[in-house]
Amino acid sequence: MDKRFRALRIIALFYQVLAWITLVGGVLAGVFAVILGAISGREGAASPLVAQIPLLNRAVGLVGGIVVALTIVLGGVIQFVLLYALGEAIHLGLAIERNTRETAQYIRGEPAVASPDK
């Protein structure tokens, strides 16, 4: 039996890859916020490099950097869960379609066809 809905499988994979990229980016941004907070804490003011970035300009001092980092990482984790769940929901819909089609074939008495997923 051929695999159907190839475009949906690609879109689901895209969302899952994007989820992992978002998670890694969120963790790296969190580490950057802690480093930036520690450096700017020594200087006593926010770095002019990040003065225009909405959340990072508040990372003054190590504690401020850690708080901003936790906020960024939490946002990254939430984005990861949402994007990964979207990819899994697409896979779920495809699995339901395949199982429904196989059940209909079974009820009609047609011969069972080996699934490539098994």
N, C-alpha and C positions, 0 to 999 in steps of 0.2 A: 504494500500500500504506500503510495507516495505521500510525502509530507505536504500538507496543504498550508496555505496562508504564510508563505515565506516572508512576505513583507512585515507581517505582524511579529514574526519571530525575530526579525532583524531589529524592529523598533523596540521590542522587549529587551533584547540584548543591549541596545543603545542606552536605554534607561538604566540598566543595571551597571553598565560601565560608567555612565555619568554619575551614578550614585557613589561608586568607589572613588572616582576622581574628586567628587565633592567632599567625601570624608577625609581623604588625604589632604586636600587643600585646606579644609577647616582645621585640621590638626597642625599643619605647617603654619597657618596664619596665627593660631594660638601660641605656638612656640615663638613666632616673630613678635607677638604682642608682649610676651613675658620679657624677651630680650630688650625690646624697645622700652618697656617700662623700667627695667633695671638701668639701662643707659640714661634715659631721661631723668630718672630719679637722682642720679649722680650729678646731672647738670642743673637740676632744680626747675626745669621748665620743659614743656612739650617740645619735641623735635620739630624743626621747621619742615622736615621732609614729609611729615604726616599731619601737618596742621589742617589740611583740607579734607582728610579722610574722617568720616563721621565718628566712628567708634574708637579708632586708634589714637586720636588726639587726646583722649581722656586717660591714656595709659601713662600716667606720671607716677613714678615710684614703682617699687617691686610689687606692692600690694595692689595698686591700681592695674598694673600689667597682668597680674594673676586673675583679677576679677574680669578684666576685659577678655583675657584668654579663655576663661571658663565660659563666658557668654558666647564667644566665637565658636568654641568647640561644641557647645550645646546646640547652637544653630546649625552647625555642620552635621551633627549627629541626627538632628530632626530632618534636615534635608535628605540625608542618606536614607533614613528609614522610609520617607515618603517616595523618593525616586525608586528605591529597590522594591518597595511594595507595589508600585505601579507596574514595574516590569514583571513581577510575579503574578499580578492580577491578569496581565495579558496572557501569560503562560497558563494560568488557571482557566481562562476562557477557552483557550485552544484545547486544553485537555478535556474540558467538558464537551466541546464540540466533537472531538474524536470519540470519546466514550459514548456519546449519544448516537453517533453514526454507527459505531460497532454494535450497539444494543439494537438499533433498528434493523441492521442486517441479520442479527441473531434471531430476532422475533419473526422476520420474514422467512427464515429458514435458509438463508443464503450461506454458503460455506465460509467458515472463518478464514480471514486473511491474516497472516502473521504481521504484527506491527513492527516497524523498524525501531521503535523506542525500547523494545524488550530485549 
